[in-house]
Amino acid sequence: MQSGLLVLLLAGAWGCPDEEQPDEAAKEPKQDFTEIRLTDDADHFLYTYLLADGTFRTVERLEEVPEEAREQVIVIDTSLSPEDRLSSKIIYVADLTTRREDGTYPCRPVSRFKFERDLLRDPARSSDAMPPGCEKVTSPPDRVVLYVTSWCGVCKAAADFLRREDIPFVERDVEKDSQAQLELRCKALKTGTRLGGVPVLDIAGTLLVGFDRDDILRLARKLKAPAGPGSQRAPKPGSPPTRTP
């Protein structure tokens, strides 16, 4: 079976670089996790590996993983519950190219977000294949979509700037929201935008990577008047309060 493509995130000028990430996102988790004992004859694992076209395939037996795809393989211990695996935060990554003397393969827990970001950051391993559901992803004509993470200080600065300039927007956290990840991935593929970090702003269908005040103001002129609730909007400093008739 295959899963959809993971999100591709990129850091551009004025974006949040790797060193600004908190320890839990930039490094391997430091908590005590269940140790994975992975051997050739283990029968309670699923193995997910990257195909040449950028999609992922999952198999039930270790020997089904192709030799060329064995360096980084996501393994799922089906004997554990998702809660025990902390699957919303971490994944286990195995190196099936190296077997230890005791017959086990190296397997370590890593931040789910870090792995997804770093794996697809390599252009040679990324793909232009459109994930399922991309045809339904559109850009709102009346507000900015601001893609962020909770740890990104530049993202907060971008949000503050949008409020000061009275530009309507909605925030989407690509680290916590898998739908936001897919949405951004689809938009990047449709527009041919190379990503690299956060923030990323979708302004009337144009993706802006990083925080550039002049570009935001220029692109925001394309926005239509907002219709309906759901966006954040704040009056400019010194403006009188808005009254509802």
Buried (B, 14 or more C-beta within 10 A) or exposed (E): EEEBBBBBBBBBEBBBEEEBBEEBBEEBBEEEBEEBEBBEEBEEBBBBBBEEEBBBBBBEEBEEBEEEBBBBBBBBBEEBEEEEBBBEBBBBBBBBBEBEEEEBBBBBBBBBBBBBBBBBBEEEEBBEEBBEEBEEBEBBEBBBBBBBBEBBEBBBBBBEBBBEEEBBBBBBBBBBBBEBBBBBBBBBBBEEBEBBBBBBBBBBBBBBBBBBEEBBEEBBEEBEEBEEEEBBEBEEEEEEEEEEE
